[in-house]
Amino acid sequence: VNAPNSKVYIDGRYAGDAAPGSPLNQRNLFPGEVTVRVEAEGYAPVTRRAEVAMGKWTQESVRLNRIEQKAWLVVRSNVNHDMVYIGDLAVGPTGPEPHTLKPGEYRVRVEKGGRAPWEERITLAAGETRTLQAQLGTGPRRQTGIEPDMVFIEGGAFQMGSPTSESGRDDDERRHRVEVKGFRIGKTEVTVAEFRRFVKATGYRTDADKNAGGKDGCWAYDQDDSDKRWNWRSWANWRKPNKSQKNRDDHAVSCVSWNDAMAYIEWLNGETGGDYRLPTEAEWEYAARGGTMTARYWGENPDRACQYANVTDQTKLPNGNVWTNKHECKDGYAFVAPVARFRPNEFGLYDMLGNLWERTCSNYDEGYGGSEKECVSNKHASGRRVGRGGSWYGRPRGGSFGHPLQVYAGQPARQAGVPSRPGLMILFPLFFDPLGVQGATAPAGAVF
């Protein structure tokens, strides 16, 4: 044989190995015709008939032809009329048709004029079919000084929702396994200063400014209104969400609707050439948990919340009272706190629980039927979106609905809202699809 480590079969039974210079000698065969098959890795097998004579040696020389090893690569992208480069060779636009390659390492690049290019290095094994999903930015990447500070989160699988044994659990928190890809996420929510920059640059008017949806201003708290503490307030907007507290530049921006969040993201992408978006509900919970499976990312004890989150606590209100339902600790803030004033979770993310609801791009589905892993575009903004993380207008676990938030399980707690309704409690974290991170997403955080 001409191939190393060749396997020889006679009449279907393994007879031994052969190699160049090392033939297989087989004795004690019955005279007559036999079937010989020779196989070797990387070669096409050969089967032939041979005649064995009584008392004589019969020699068979078998030549195997090497099989050309192949791998297949499919490259898709988020744009049309682009060009794929494998190494330095242009091979055509992205699409469903596979490129046939030899096994090995390749640099794959996708380009389109006016877009930030995408590039990834891969290694293909023999017989492998790989699909790459390229994400090209909305424009050339530019360092503008307004890019959010991002943290890379490695993808993985986790148990989303909460166990049935968890105290205060709601019916829409079914525990189930979810996988997410790696993404980048902002360390904090988007701040008042960041949103003001957008408004100043564009002249944008929020839904609260326009009394959208037939509602006056923003849904906000007024401690002077003894009849209805929470209500639509004509004076409330992102500049002044609370009569009892000065709105600081380092506060997370609030009184901003889904539509306002989408407008901000569109502007940010245009300014930076990025692909920022809101996180899916699954991405948000994966990031918020920080690799933990406890009810809160700091553990099971709710009264440790004041080290990690802005919650109702023993801090006195401006009128000298304290919240009725509260944690037995003191965080120093009677209302909203500035971003990054508490300890981060294990992923280095701040304020993932408490302070304000955080928007996601997922439609609300009570039974977790898969929408938690999907991102709804702004063009299909008719459904209710999921907010996570808790707010000052949230039913405290173990308390009544009318009191501000007690973070008793933070991670699973879910809220649904319509796109045009601005509320004091809603924030949006921005996720970003960065170059070189497949399926990446990241929130730069903004409180809407």
GUTIKOL-605741 format. One record per residue: y, z, x of N, C-alpha, C in turn. Coordinates in steps of 0.02 Angstrom, whole numbers, padded with zeros to 5 digits, always signed. Last residue first. Layout:
<atoms>
YZXYZXYZX
...
</atoms>
This chain:
<atoms>
+02773+01600-01725+02800+01566-01783+02767+01594-01844
+02791+01626-01564+02780+01664-01625+02813+01629-01682
+02690+01543-01453+02755+01547-01484+02745+01584-01548
+02599+01497-01314+02616+01545-01361+02685+01539-01390
+02537+01396-01259+02592+01425-01223+02619+01478-01269
+02369+01374-01264+02427+01395-01300+02479+01420-01253
+02272+01227-01229+02303+01289-01206+02363+01309-01246
+02126+01139-01183+02178+01154-01232+02211+01218-01211
+02019+01011-01124+02061+01069-01114+02111+01077-01169
+01921+00917-01113+01926+00953-01177+01973+01012-01172
+01918+00936-00941+01890+00902-00998+01894+00946-01060
+02047+00932-00842+02007+00984-00875+01981+00954-00939
+02126+00830-00793+02072+00854-00751+02031+00910-00781
+02277+00874-00871+02238+00825-00834+02184+00860-00794
+02269+00980-01018+02294+00962-00952+02250+00910-00919
+02316+01008-01167+02264+00966-01140+02285+00942-01071
+02360+01171-01221+02379+01112-01184+02316+01075-01161
+02419+01268-01359+02366+01249-01313+02386+01184-01281
+02534+01391-01405+02523+01321-01388+02463+01315-01343
+02535+01500-01544+02521+01491-01473+02510+01417-01461
+02657+01544-01660+02610+01492-01640+02599+01495-01565
+02664+01673-01786+02681+01648-01720+02636+01589-01705
+02722+01757-01929+02683+01700-01901+02709+01680-01833
+02791+01854-01997+02733+01875-01958+02700+01818-01920
+02893+01800-02069+02910+01843-02013+02850+01853-01967
+02864+01630-02110+02855+01701-02122+02870+01741-02060
+02881+01477-02200+02895+01517-02141+02887+01591-02158
+02781+01358-02268+02803+01427-02280+02817+01463-02214
+02727+01233-02251+02799+01236-02258+02825+01307-02266
+02583+01245-02239+02624+01221-02183+02699+01233-02190
+02514+01404-02296+02530+01334-02306+02581+01311-02255
+02382+01510-02228+02450+01497-02251+02463+01423-02257
+02268+01645-02207+02279+01574-02223+02349+01565-02249
+02196+01748-02083+02248+01740-02133+02257+01666-02144
+02077+01867-02020+02099+01799-02032+02151+01798-02087
+02006+01965-01892+02049+01963-01950+02081+01895-01959
+01928+01969-01773+01906+01929-01829+01957+01919-01884
+02018+02042-01677+01988+01978-01664+01968+01941-01728
+02065+02168-01754+02103+02113-01727+02068+02048-01721
+02027+02283-01806+01975+02239-01782+02003+02175-01754
+02140+02358-01824+02075+02392-01824+02018+02347-01804
+02295+02373-01808+02247+02328-01777+02180+02365-01773
+02387+02382-01950+02350+02424-01903+02296+02380-01874
+02540+02311-02006+02474+02304-01977+02450+02366-01939
+02628+02389-02143+02621+02347-02085+02553+02357-02051
+02567+02401-02314+02595+02430-02253+02586+02383-02195
+02505+02349-02426+02577+02346-02421+02606+02372-02357
+02367+02370-02429+02392+02305-02410+02466+02306-02395
+02313+02527-02353+02332+02485-02409+02366+02421-02385
+02177+02546-02233+02238+02567-02266+02255+02519-02323
+02068+02493-02172+02062+02562-02190+02125+02589-02223
+02165+02385-02086+02095+02402-02099+02089+02476-02112
+02313+02334-02168+02281+02373-02115+02209+02389-02133
+02364+02177-02207+02328+02234-02235+02294+02273-02179
+02522+02136-02140+02450+02126-02142+02417+02188-02170
+02654+02111-02082+02636+02105-02152+02563+02089-02156
+02649+02118-01947+02679+02175-01981+02670+02171-02057
+02485+02051-01904+02557+02050-01906+02583+02113-01941
+02341+01968-01826+02375+02023-01860+02451+02018-01858
+02257+01869-01774+02286+01918-01729+02323+01975-01761
+02288+01706-01848+02246+01758-01821+02287+01811-01784
+02289+01587-01981+02326+01628-01934+02282+01686-01911
+02241+01426-02030+02219+01493-02013+02269+01526-01965
+02316+01332-02164+02299+01342-02094+02281+01415-02081
+02273+01238-02306+02295+01303-02280+02271+01311-02208
+02322+01061-02312+02278+01119-02322+02308+01183-02295
+02410+00962-02273+02413+00986-02342+02372+01049-02353
+02429+00887-02157+02450+00957-02158+02452+00986-02228
+02398+00771-02080+02354+00795-02134+02367+00870-02143
+02481+00749-01977+02482+00699-02031+02439+00721-02090
+02452+00843-01883+02510+00855-01925+02513+00806-01984
+02272+00865-01883+02334+00836-01859+02391+00851-01907
+02168+01002-01855+02195+00956-01905+02262+00931-01880
+02031+01029-01756+02104+01033-01757+02130+00980-01805
+01882+01130-01770+01919+01066-01776+01993+01079-01780
+01811+01243-01781+01806+01208-01717+01847+01144-01716
+01826+01285-01910+01853+01329-01858+01852+01296-01789
+01755+01199-01987+01826+01184-01978+01858+01228-01925
+01627+01247-02005+01639+01201-01950+01712+01186-01938
+01620+01342-02105+01578+01283-02110+01588+01232-02056
+01658+01480-02138+01649+01454-02071+01600+01395-02071
+01687+01513-02270+01618+01519-02248+01605+01496-02177
+01825+01489-02287+01799+01557-02295+01730+01565-02266
+01926+01402-02191+01862+01393-02225+01829+01461-02228
+02082+01331-02153+02045+01391-02172+01982+01373-02211
+02098+01214-02020+02100+01230-02091+02060+01293-02105
+02176+01245-01861+02116+01237-01902+02130+01252-01976
+02270+01272-01769+02273+01206-01799+02214+01193-01846
+02348+01434-01789+02299+01389-01760+02306+01322-01794
+02473+01561-01755+02450+01501-01790+02393+01467-01752
+02465+01734-01763+02468+01676-01719+02437+01616-01755
+02567+01866-01828+02511+01819-01836+02520+01762-01786
+02630+01990-01713+02640+01937-01761+02575+01896-01768
+02583+02131-01667+02649+02101-01663+02659+02050-01719
+02403+02106-01636+02463+02143-01655+02526+02100-01651
+02328+02023-01498+02322+02062-01559+02387+02097-01572
+02377+01960-01389+02332+01921-01432+02315+01958-01496
+02466+02005-01291+02485+02009-01362+02440+01967-01407
+02422+01901-01150+02459+01957-01180+02465+01949-01256
+02286+01869-01042+02328+01847-01097+02359+01908-01131
+02186+01886-00946+02256+01886-00924+02305+01864-00977
+02060+01902-00991+02078+01834-00971+02150+01830-00946
+02056+02033-01033+02021+02017-00970+02035+01945-00947
+02225+02056-01096+02152+02060-01101+02121+02037-01035
+02366+02154-01032+02333+02093-01054+02258+02105-01065
+02465+02289-01097+02413+02265-01051+02382+02201-01077
+02632+02245-01151+02571+02284-01153+02519+02254-01105
+02734+02156-01144+02751+02226-01130+02690+02271-01130
+02730+02019-01176+02702+02042-01112+02724+02113-01094
+02878+02003-01276+02813+01979-01253+02795+02012-01187
+02950+02144-01364+02955+02086-01320+02886+02065-01295
+02893+02190-01531+02904+02205-01461+02915+02141-01421
+02949+02230-01696+02923+02181-01649+02940+02201-01578
+02967+02404-01723+02956+02338-01752+02928+02293-01696
+02962+02516-01645+02955+02525-01717+02941+02459-01753
+02888+02548-01495+02922+02495-01533+02908+02506-01607
+02812+02641-01427+02883+02637-01412+02922+02585-01450
+02682+02671-01453+02694+02614-01408+02768+02603-01393
+02579+02808-01473+02648+02786-01477+02659+02729-01427
+02447+02858-01586+02473+02846-01519+02544+02821-01527
+02358+02841-01699+02376+02906-01670+02394+02897-01596
+02423+02714-01804+02379+02736-01751+02404+02802-01722
+02456+02725-01982+02475+02716-01912+02418+02737-01865
+02530+02715-02133+02466+02702-02100+02481+02685-02027
+02670+02743-02139+02620+02784-02174+02551+02777-02143
+02783+02751-02001+02740+02713-02044+02687+02758-02076
+02916+02871-02010+02864+02836-01974+02821+02799-02024
+03098+02892-02015+03030+02896-02042+02981+02864-01995
+03221+02861-01963+03190+02924-01944+03120+02934-01970
+03270+02737-01982+03291+02787-02030+03258+02855-02018
+03207+02661-01880+03279+02676-01875+03303+02730-01924
+03048+02747-01855+03088+02692-01880+03162+02710-01873
+02959+02814-01714+03000+02822-01773+03039+02759-01790
+02790+02791-01668+02860+02777-01653+02902+02780-01716
+02658+02802-01697+02699+02862-01709+02772+02852-01691
+02624+02640-01767+02605+02698-01726+02652+02756-01742
+02574+02476-01789+02605+02534-01820+02578+02597-01786
+02578+02390-01627+02548+02407-01692+02590+02462-01726
+02558+02289-01496+02612+02317-01537+02586+02327-01608
+02432+02329-01375+02458+02290-01431+02515+02327-01466
+02386+02412-01271+02370+02341-01269+02406+02298-01322
+02414+02543-01289+02416+02518-01220+02411+02442-01217
+02395+02564-01423+02464+02566-01398+02470+02545-01325
+02256+02569-01446+02293+02507-01459+02361+02507-01426
+02177+02675-01442+02199+02650-01377+02242+02589-01384
+02138+02697-01571+02196+02734-01548+02214+02721-01475
+02020+02627-01594+02083+02598-01617+02145+02633-01589
+01891+02600-01485+01936+02653-01506+02003+02623-01529
+01815+02497-01432+01804+02515-01502+01855+02565-01529
+01906+02381-01325+01850+02425-01340+01847+02442-01414
+02003+02287-01304+02005+02347-01261+01948+02395-01276
+01983+02191-01400+01969+02172-01330+01976+02230-01281
+01888+02259-01534+01952+02245-01503+01939+02229-01430
+01753+02265-01559+01798+02251-01615+01868+02234-01591
+01667+02178-01423+01688+02237-01461+01737+02218-01516
+01636+02081-01337+01605+02075-01403+01621+02137-01445
+01739+01989-01218+01710+02050-01247+01677+02034-01314
+01808+01881-01166+01740+01893-01142+01706+01954-01171
+01927+01883-01238+01928+01895-01166+01860+01911-01138
+01962+01869-01371+01909+01917-01353+01908+01931-01278
+02056+01765-01366+02077+01833-01384+02025+01885-01363
+01980+01651-01335+02031+01674-01288+02050+01747-01302
+01899+01645-01450+01868+01647-01384+01917+01675-01332
+01998+01632-01548+01958+01693-01545+01923+01701-01478
+02053+01504-01515+02094+01564-01516+02051+01627-01509
+01943+01419-01528+01975+01427-01462+02017+01491-01460
+01924+01433-01667+01872+01455-01620+01900+01465-01550
+02040+01379-01718+02026+01449-01731+01974+01475-01683
+02123+01279-01592+02080+01287-01650+02067+01362-01660
+02297+01296-01543+02225+01303-01531+02186+01298-01597
+02421+01164-01547+02397+01230-01567+02323+01235-01551
+02466+01074-01396+02449+01078-01467+02433+01151-01483
+02525+00964-01269+02520+01030-01298+02501+01024-01372
+02520+00864-01164+02483+00859-01227+02472+00928-01255
+02671+00811-01077+02609+00847-01086+02575+00831-01152
+02796+00767-01045+02741+00720-01036+02673+00752-01046
+02903+00850-01069+02862+00864-01010+02809+00811-00996
+02969+00803-01183+03008+00825-01125+02966+00830-01062
+02865+00776-01273+02910+00723-01252+02950+00740-01190
+02810+00903-01288+02770+00849-01259+02814+00792-01234
+02918+00967-01351+02894+00990-01286+02853+00936-01251
+02926+00895-01473+02982+00894-01426+02958+00914-01356
+02802+00930-01528+02818+00860-01517+02875+00853-01466
+02820+01069-01539+02768+01042-01494+02782+00968-01478
+02922+01076-01636+02932+01104-01569+02883+01073-01519
+02856+01019-01745+02916+00987-01719+02930+01012-01648
+02753+01111-01766+02736+01043-01747+02796+01006-01717
+02830+01222-01804+02789+01225-01743+02771+01156-01719
+02882+01175-01925+02927+01191-01869+02889+01193-01803
+02764+01166-01999+02804+01106-01987+02852+01117-01928
+02727+01302-02003+02684+01253-01970+02724+01191-01952
+02884+01394-01981+02828+01368-02018+02784+01324-01975
+02953+01545-01926+02944+01474-01912+02881+01450-01945
+02979+01680-01909+03010+01644-01965+03008+01569-01952
+02993+01703-01728+02961+01711-01793+03002+01675-01847
+02957+01710-01555+02996+01681-01608+02958+01685-01674
+02945+01861-01467+02909+01802-01490+02946+01775-01552
+03086+01909-01369+03042+01919-01426+03004+01854-01439
+03176+01878-01272+03107+01886-01251+03061+01909-01307
+03298+01876-01340+03272+01813-01313+03199+01818-01293
+03292+01978-01490+03302+01968-01419+03272+01901-01395
+03371+02030-01630+03324+01979-01607+03338+01962-01534
+03382+02199-01676+03414+02142-01645+03361+02094-01619
+03327+02262-01831+03313+02255-01760+03348+02193-01733
+03344+02262-01966+03344+02327-01933+03332+02323-01858
+03330+02136-02017+03396+02167-02020+03401+02230-01978
+03244+02006-01942+03239+02076-01961+03310+02107-01961
+03263+01877-01900+03205+01890-01942+03202+01961-01969
+03374+01778-01855+03380+01846-01881+03321+01860-01927
+03332+01657-01807+03385+01691-01771+03391+01764-01791
+03238+01615-01898+03215+01630-01830+03268+01665-01789
+03289+01708-02045+03269+01647-02011+03251+01665-01939
+03354+01783-02191+03304+01786-02137+03288+01716-02110
+03435+01783-02299+03467+01794-02235+03419+01788-02176
+03351+01770-02407+03394+01713-02391+03427+01720-02323
+03187+01819-02408+03255+01842-02394+03297+01781-02372
+03050+01861-02504+03087+01805-02475+03160+01826-02469
+02988+02025-02456+03007+01974-02505+03038+01915-02467
+02945+02194-02444+02931+02127-02420+02949+02077-02475
+02995+02300-02524+03009+02298-02452+02999+02228-02423
+03063+02316-02667+03015+02270-02638+03030+02262-02564
+03141+02428-02696+03100+02399-02748+03046+02354-02718
+03216+02462-02586+03165+02510-02608+03119+02481-02661
+03275+02390-02457+03256+02366-02523+03199+02411-02548
+03290+02432-02329+03340+02455-02377+03324+02434-02449
+03195+02370-02253+03182+02441-02269+03234+02469-02318
+03129+02219-02272+03195+02250-02278+03185+02323-02300
+03040+02085-02200+03041+02156-02218+03113+02181-02221
+03013+01917-02264+03032+01966-02214+03036+02036-02244
+03000+01751-02273+02966+01810-02299+02975+01865-02248
+03156+01663-02269+03092+01681-02238+03065+01744-02272
+03247+01561-02379+03240+01587-02312+03169+01600-02290
+03180+01551-02536+03241+01568-02500+03224+01596-02431
+03077+01413-02581+03084+01483-02564+03147+01495-02524
+03044+01281-02601+03073+01317-02657+03081+01391-02645
+03003+01223-02483+02952+01248-02528+02978+01288-02587
+03143+01278-02382+03090+01231-02400+03039+01264-02446
+03272+01317-02341+03242+01345-02402+03186+01300-02428
+03316+01275-02219+03323+01226-02274+03296+01253-02340
+03285+01378-02136+03354+01358-02140+03366+01314-02201
+03146+01375-02150+03183+01433-02176+03257+01416-02184
+03116+01257-02083+03104+01261-02155+03140+01320-02186
+03253+01228-01964+03187+01251-01984+03179+01249-02060
+03332+01094-01890+03339+01147-01940+03269+01165-01965
+03382+01036-01727+03330+01045-01778+03347+01103-01825
+03455+00990-01622+03489+01004-01684+03442+01018-01742
+03397+00971-01497+03382+00924-01550+03423+00932-01613
+03437+01071-01408+03428+01002-01384+03422+00951-01439
+03437+01185-01487+03499+01163-01456+03495+01090-01434
+03301+01195-01517+03350+01185-01571+03415+01158-01543
+03247+01217-01386+03226+01160-01427+03279+01144-01481
+03308+01338-01353+03319+01279-01311+03302+01215-01349
+03253+01421-01450+03325+01406-01453+03341+01345-01411
+03123+01433-01404+03135+01396-01466+03209+01378-01473
+03146+01508-01288+03115+01442-01283+03127+01401-01346
+03201+01625-01343+03240+01584-01296+03211+01514-01291
+03095+01674-01419+03156+01654-01453+03197+01608-01407
+02939+01609-01348+02992+01658-01360+03051+01629-01398
+02768+01589-01376+02832+01556-01366+02887+01605-01387
+02662+01719-01305+02685+01678-01360+02751+01642-01340
+02585+01704-01141+02620+01739-01194+02636+01691-01251
+02509+01620-01060+02501+01693-01052+02531+01731-01111
+02432+01478-01137+02490+01514-01113+02479+01588-01109
+02283+01402-01075+02318+01436-01129+02377+01475-01100
+02167+01272-01050+02222+01313-01024+02261+01341-01083
+01986+01266-01061+02054+01249-01082+02105+01291-01044
+01816+01213-01082+01868+01245-01044+01937+01222-01066
+01745+01213-01249+01754+01186-01182+01811+01223-01147
+01641+01324-01343+01706+01293-01330+01707+01267-01259
+01522+01359-01469+01535+01339-01400+01604+01308-01396
+01465+01493-01570+01511+01436-01562+01519+01423-01487
+01364+01577-01687+01373+01554-01618+01417+01492-01616
+01430+01698-01803+01393+01638-01788+01410+01615-01717
+01468+01809-01933+01455+01801-01862+01411+01740-01850
+01592+01795-02055+01521+01784-02038+01512+01772-01963
+01707+01840-02118+01699+01849-02046+01626+01841-02024
+01746+01853-02250+01752+01788-02218+01743+01791-02142
+01742+01983-02294+01686+01940-02312+01688+01873-02276
+01794+02099-02163+01805+02059-02223+01746+02012-02234
+01769+02268-02103+01754+02196-02100+01767+02162-02166
+01784+02402-02090+01840+02363-02114+01829+02289-02114
+01671+02420-01956+01713+02453-02005+01771+02408-02025
+01526+02321-01938+01593+02338-01913+01636+02366-01970
+01404+02276-01980+01412+02349-01972+01483+02369-01952
+01405+02140-01975+01411+02171-02042+01421+02246-02037
+01507+02083-01838+01443+02106-01867+01455+02141-01934
+01620+01942-01847+01606+02013-01835+01540+02033-01866
+01665+01792-01757+01660+01833-01817+01644+01905-01799
+01560+01713-01636+01623+01715-01672+01614+01754-01737
+01488+01734-01489+01475+01751-01559+01542+01760-01594
+01499+01594-01375+01511+01663-01395+01493+01672-01468
+01496+01491-01229+01473+01505-01297+01485+01579-01312
+01628+01408-01136+01566+01445-01143+01548+01453-01216
+01757+01369-01013+01721+01362-01076+01657+01402-01077
+01882+01467-00933+01820+01428-00929+01785+01426-00997
+02051+01450-00943+01995+01488-00972+01933+01444-00968
+02198+01463-00850+02138+01424-00863+02082+01470-00887
+02358+01492-00915+02299+01523-00884+02239+01479-00901
+02532+01448-00891+02466+01440-00920+02412+01476-00880
+02693+01454-00943+02650+01482-00891+02579+01486-00920
+02765+01301-01006+02740+01369-01014+02696+01390-00955
+02901+01209-00940+02830+01213-00950+02808+01286-00958
+03031+01195-00909+03018+01223-00975+02943+01228-00989
+03048+01131-00789+03067+01201-00792+03055+01233-00859
+03003+01004-00776+03067+01012-00808+03091+01084-00808
+02912+00889-00702+02927+00960-00693+02998+00973-00718
+02818+00775-00797+02881+00791-00764+02888+00867-00758
+02704+00646-00819+02713+00718-00811+02776+00731-00771
+02743+00512-00927+02735+00535-00858+02748+00609-00853
+02669+00549-01089+02718+00517-01045+02707+00539-00974
+02567+00610-01152+02611+00568-01192+02664+00534-01151
+02415+00599-01051+02475+00632-01076+02520+00583-01112
+02249+00563-01094+02309+00541-01060+02370+00574-01092
+02094+00614-01076+02153+00634-01114+02215+00615-01073
+01932+00546-01089+01994+00550-01052+02051+00569-01099
+01777+00594-01093+01831+00588-01142+01897+00600-01105
+01626+00520-01040+01687+00555-01022+01739+00542-01076
+01453+00529-01044+01513+00508-01081+01571+00552-01060
+01310+00470-00957+01364+00519-00961+01422+00489-01001
+01142+00460-00934+01197+00429-00971+01250+00482-00983
+01029+00447-00796+01076+00486-00837+01125+00441-00874
+00948+00381-00707+00927+00383-00776+00975+00418-00823
+00997+00482-00573+00959+00424-00594+00936+00432-00666
+01157+00562-00600+01087+00563-00579+01052+00500-00604
+01324+00560-00545+01275+00535-00593+01205+00537-00562
+01463+00661-00532+01401+00641-00498+01350+00622-00550
+01642+00637-00536+01578+00652-00567+01521+00633-00520
+01812+00676-00552+01757+00659-00507+01691+00681-00538
+01944+00609-00650+01892+00659-00642+01840+00632-00593
+02106+00584-00724+02058+00571-00669+02007+00627-00667
+02237+00500-00808+02184+00550-00811+02133+00534-00757
+02418+00478-00805+02348+00457-00796+02301+00517-00799
+02539+00483-00932+02513+00517-00874+02440+00499-00865
+02606+00325-00986+02566+00385-00998+02548+00417-00931
+02668+00208-00956+02705+00256-00996+02668+00320-01011
+02517+00116-00949+02588+00119-00936+02624+00166-00983
+02369+00203-00913+02406+00162-00961+02480+00171-00947
+02210+00239-00839+02282+00230-00836+02307+00189-00895
+02083+00340-00777+02105+00300-00834+02182+00299-00833
+01955+00354-00657+02026+00361-00673+02042+00315-00732
+01829+00432-00565+01845+00393-00625+01917+00407-00645
+01734+00428-00425+01800+00449-00448+01819+00403-00506
+01563+00475-00405+01615+00427-00421+01679+00462-00439
+01404+00487-00327+01467+00518-00343+01521+00465-00353
+01248+00427-00401+01291+00448-00347+01356+00477-00373
+01150+00287-00455+01161+00360-00452+01205+00377-00392
+01242+00140-00499+01190+00172-00460+01202+00248-00461
+01284+00093-00669+01301+00112-00600+01239+00136-00564
+01352+00013-00806+01290+00025-00769+01306+00036-00696
+01449+00077-00934+01451+00044-00869+01387+00063-00832
+01432+00055-01113+01420+00091-01051+01429+00046-00989
+01553+00042-01242+01504+00007-01200+01495+00043-01134
+01656+00106-01312+01587+00131-01320+01536+00099-01274
+01800+00125-01201+01766+00104-01262+01694+00127-01262
+01937+00076-01094+01889+00125-01120+01858+00099-01184
+01945-00088-01011+01970-00032-01052+01915+00017-01071
+01891-00123-00839+01905-00139-00908+01929-00078-00947
+01875-00088-00708+01815-00111-00743+01827-00126-00817
+01944-00092-00550+01959-00093-00621+01901-00124-00659
+01900+00006-00413+01885-00055-00450+01902-00047-00524
+01905+00117-00338+01966+00077-00339+01957+00013-00380
+01809+00217-00441+01832+00207-00372+01898+00171-00375
+01841+00138-00581+01785+00175-00551+01791+00164-00476
+01965+00139-00702+01951+00125-00631+01892+00169-00610
+02011+00071-00855+01967+00117-00820+01957+00093-00749
+02158+00059-00951+02116+00029-00900+02077+00083-00863
+02206+00036-01126+02209+00070-01062+02165+00033-01012
+02216+00010-01264+02244-00036-01214+02255-00002-01147
+02241+00175-01339+02215+00106-01337+02247+00067-01280
+02193+00348-01310+02241+00294-01318+02204+00227-01320
+02102+00445-01277+02143+00458-01336+02196+00404-01348
+01944+00372-01225+02008+00404-01214+02045+00413-01280
+01784+00356-01139+01827+00351-01198+01894+00385-01183
+01659+00286-01048+01725+00317-01041+01765+00303-01104
+01494+00303-00998+01538+00283-01053+01604+00321-01045
+01376+00255-00881+01437+00294-00892+01478+00262-00948
+01212+00269-00818+01258+00236-00864+01316+00283-00880
+01110+00221-00679+01140+00272-00722+01193+00237-00763
+00961+00169-00591+01023+00157-00628+01046+00220-00664
+00869+00101-00457+00887+00159-00497+00956+00149-00528
+00760-00030-00452+00829-00014-00440+00849+00044-00486
+00600-00006-00389+00641-00008-00449+00712+00010-00431
+00509-00106-00275+00554-00049-00286+00594-00060-00350
+00343-00157-00300+00414-00176-00297+00458-00116-00315
+00199-00140-00201+00239-00116-00257+00312-00137-00247
+00051-00220-00158+00123-00215-00142+00161-00196-00205
-00107-00184-00099-00063-00182-00157+00010-00174-00134
-00258-00245-00047-00190-00232-00024-00143-00238-00084
-00421-00192-00041-00369-00216-00087-00301-00197-00058
-00584-00223+00019-00515-00202+00035-00466-00234-00014
-00742-00157+00007-00696-00205-00022-00625-00180-00010
-00890-00141+00098-00822-00117+00087-00779-00173+00058
-01056-00148+00029-01000-00177+00066-00935-00140+00049
-01160-00107-00053-01168-00100+00018-01112-00129+00059
-01120-00213-00187-01168-00165-00162-01171-00166-00086
-00944-00236-00218-01011-00263-00204-01055-00208-00174
-00820-00236-00339-00853-00194-00289-00925-00219-00281
-00672-00316-00376-00744-00322-00379-00776-00283-00322
-00530-00266-00475-00562-00277-00410-00637-00278-00419
-00376-00292-00564-00450-00287-00565-00477-00302-00495
-00224-00192-00565-00262-00253-00553-00337-00239-00558
-00060-00135-00581-00129-00129-00605-00165-00195-00593
+00077-00048-00514+00037-00110-00512-00034-00094-00536
+00241+00017-00555+00168+00024-00545+00134-00045-00547
+00390+00005-00462+00356-00016-00522+00280-00012-00510
+00457+00153-00383+00427+00087-00381+00395+00070-00447
+00497+00283-00391+00547+00234-00371+00521+00163-00366
+00340+00347-00346+00406+00361-00373+00457+00312-00345
+00199+00245-00379+00240+00281-00330+00310+00289-00359
+00031+00195-00417+00097+00217-00439+00133+00252-00382
-00095+00081-00453-00059+00116-00400+00011+00131-00425
-00256+00056-00517-00185+00063-00532-00152+00105-00478
-00397-00045-00543-00359-00005-00494-00285-00004-00515
-00549-00057-00622-00477-00065-00631-00441-00017-00584
-00693-00150-00564-00657-00088-00578-00583-00104-00588
-00851-00228-00576-00778-00234-00581-00748-00166-00598
-00985-00181-00461-00957-00212-00521-00881-00212-00520
-01073-00034-00409-01057-00104-00401-01030-00132-00468
-00996+00125-00411-01048+00081-00436-01028+00009-00426
-00948+00212-00262-00930+00177-00324-00989+00135-00346
-00952+00286-00142-00997+00301-00198-00974+00273-00264
-00781+00305-00078-00853+00291-00074-00887+00303-00141
-00627+00250-00034-00663+00279-00090-00736+00257-00087
-00487+00276+00063-00557+00253+00066-00596+00289+00011
-00322+00228+00067-00369+00271+00032-00439+00240+00036
-00230+00208+00222-00263+00183+00161-00308+00237+00131
-00098+00226+00300-00147+00277+00280-00181+00254+00216
-00005+00128+00321-00043+00151+00379-00094+00204+00363
+00082+00183+00181+00080+00132+00234+00047+00160+00296
-00036+00277+00080+00031+00267+00107+00026+00212+00160
-00119+00360-00058-00117+00310-00004-00045+00302+00018
-00220+00486-00136-00156+00458-00115-00165+00406-00061
-00346+00476-00269-00316+00502-00208-00250+00467-00193
-00395+00448-00395-00441+00443-00339-00413+00472-00275
-00391+00485-00566-00356+00491-00503-00406+00493-00445
-00454+00361-00677-00461+00427-00647-00427+00429-00579
-00446+00231-00722-00409+00282-00758-00414+00351-00729
-00516+00155-00629-00542+00161-00698-00512+00221-00734
-00430+00241-00513-00485+00193-00520-00518+00206-00587
-00269+00263-00445-00314+00278-00501-00366+00223-00506
-00166+00331-00323-00214+00278-00339-00261+00303-00394
+00002+00351-00281-00055+00380-00317-00101+00324-00339
+00092+00353-00128+00066+00315-00185+00005+00350-00215
+00175+00396-00023+00153+00442-00075+00129+00406-00139
+00267+00242+00006+00243+00309+00026+00222+00349-00035
+00208+00076-00015+00252+00130-00038+00224+00197-00017
+00118-00021+00015+00181-00022+00053+00228+00035+00035
-00059+00000+00042+00000+00000+00000+00062+00000+00044
</atoms>
